[in-house]
Each structure stands twice: as C-alpha cells, then as structure tokens.
Amino acid sequence: MGALALLLLLPLPSLAHHPLGGRVPANFAEGFLSGLAHPIIGLDHLAFVVAMGLLAAVSTWGIAIPAAFVLAAMVGTGLHLAELTLPAAEFVIAGSVLGVGVLLTLRNRPQSGVITGLAVLAGLFHGFAYGEAIFGAESMPLVAYLAGFTAVQMGIAITAFFLGRQLTQRSTAHVVQRAGLVICGIGATFLATALLNGLLPA
C-alpha cells in the first residue's frame, strides 16, 4: 500500500498541467520532456494511469487494457490538434478517475471487454487534454511529445500492473480495493472542483 501511495502522492506539490509553464515546446528535447511530465504533474491523469495498471492486474486482458488507453490518448491528442472539440472534457476526465476508482473497489467487476471500452473512451478525453500543451508546436517536438507521454504512461501502468499482480498473488487483493478508494477520493475532488468552477467561474 505504501508503494501505491508513493505513486500517487509524489507529484502533489506540482499540479499544473503545463510542464513548460504554458510555453509550447520548441524542439525535440522540450517536446519529449513535456510529454514525460504531463501525465505525472496532473494528479488526475496520474491517478487514472495507476488505476489502469491495477485494473489490468485483476483483469483477464491484462496489460492490453492500459495499452488501449494509451493508444486512445494519442488519438485524443490528435483530435485536439485537428481542432475538434470533445464536450465537457474536464468533467469527463474527473468522472473517469472517480469511475475507475469505483471499479477497483468492486469484487465483481465488469468483463475485460467492457473495462477496455471504458479505457478507450477515457483515453480520448485524457489525450484531448494532453493536446493543450502541444497545440501549435512544430512536427518534431510534437512527435517527441507523443513519444514521451506514451512511454511514461506505459511505464507507470506496467509498474502498477506488476505491483497489483504481486498483491493479488499474496492474497492481499483488498489492498487494491483500498487503492481504489484513494483514487475515488481524488476523482471526487477533481469532479467537485470542476463542478464548482462551472457554477462559479472565476
């Protein structure tokens, strides 16, 4: 449980979603570093990716679930770059974190195909949000950004996957459910914040 908490809590001091302070990456290195940082410094994104890995650990489709999410996130980023809008993205992202936390707490979860479908849908919205940091960039930093956020998300998901597998093999599956409660709390906080911002815009 301590390792799971570490995965989720280390980035707390920096919750901004723009690794370069809002500046568009100008070269390959900046694009790659921005891609690496974006899913980590956004706690909502990080919590979702960790949850994807844990869900993979307790699902028959295994690592294919977070892989589907990551691929869909690339498509979502492409939608943003193509100036296509996904409605209520902030609400959907926060709701997805809450929802995946709920899935982790359940003893009887939906079939892997259903979970994968939800992961793909969430990936489109998370990727759409990632696209904000790279919008307007040249092709080289753009490719580097995509490579960076794909690599870091798969790395986090695979780490969570193997950690979750070890926990379940040791008959401590309840720890995964407790991690789901933590992720539920994160998702609920972001969803409440999004709702308040929508009702009471600054």
C-alpha positions, -999 to +999 in steps of 0.1 A: +000+000+000+029+023+007+042+019-028+008+027-042+006+058-021+040+069-033+030+065-069+000+088-063+013+114-038+048+123-050+036+148-076+013+167-052+034+198-049+030+205-086-004+201-101-001+224-131-009+207-164+018+226-184+053+213-178+069+243-196+048+269-178+024+271-207+051+276-233+048+254-264+078+230-268+102+243-294+125+213-301+127+176-297+141+176-261+114+200-249+087+180-266+099+148-251+104+162-216+070+179-217+054+146-228+071+127-199+060+153-174+024+160-185+008+127-172+027+130-140+022+165-128-015+163-134-027+142-104-060+133-121-041+119-151-016+101-129-043+085-107-061+073-138-030+057-153-021+040-119-057+027-118-054+013-153-024-007-143-041-020-112-073-029-131-051-047-156-036-068-128-070-081-118-085-085-153-081-113-178-070-090-206-041-078-185-018-051-199-039-048-231-062-025-210-038+003-203-023-002-238-057+005-252-060+036-230-026+050-242-033+044-278-067+062-274-049+090-257-028+095-288-059+097-309-075+122-284-044+144-287-048+142-325-084+154-322-072+184-302-045+192-327-071+189-355-092+215-336-121+191-330-137+196-296-147+170-271-175+183-249-172+187-212-137+172-212-128+184-177-159+168-163-154+136-182-118+133-171-126+138-134-156+115-137-133+088-153-109+090-123-138+085-099-153+057-121-121+037-124-116+040-086-151+026-081-143-003-104-112-011-083-133-013-052-158-038-066-154-075-060-175-084-091-161-061-119-174-059-155-158-081-181-125-071-195-140-060-228-163-035-211-134-022-190-112-018-221-140+000-239-143+025-210-105+028-210-106+038-247-133+063-241-114+079-212-082+078-232-098+100-259-106+127-233-073+124-214-054+127-247-075+156-257-064+174-225-028+165-233-031+182-266-034+216-250+003+216-240+015+209-276-011+228-297+007+249-322+041+231-320+062+221-350+062+184-361+095+174-344+085+185-308+050+171-314+063+137-323+087+138-293+058+148-270+037+119-282+066+095-276+072+110-241+037+108-228+032+073-243+064+060-227+057+074-193+021+063-192+030+027-202+058+027-176+035+038-148+008+014-159+032-016-161+047-007-127+012-006-112+003-038-131+032-059-116+026-044-082-011-053-084-002-088-096+021-093-066-005-081-042-032-104-055-008-134-056-001-128-019-039-128-012-039-092-004-063-081-031-081-059-005-051-035-008-061-030-045-096-022-033-082+003-008-062+019-035-095+022-054-109+042-025-079+066-026-085+070-064-122+076-058-113+104-034-090+120-060-117+117-087-144+131-064-122+161-055-115+169-091-151+164-101-163+187-073-138+213-083-149+211-120-185+215-110-178+245-087-157+261-115-186+256-139-212+270-115-190+298-101-165+307-128-136+330-117 
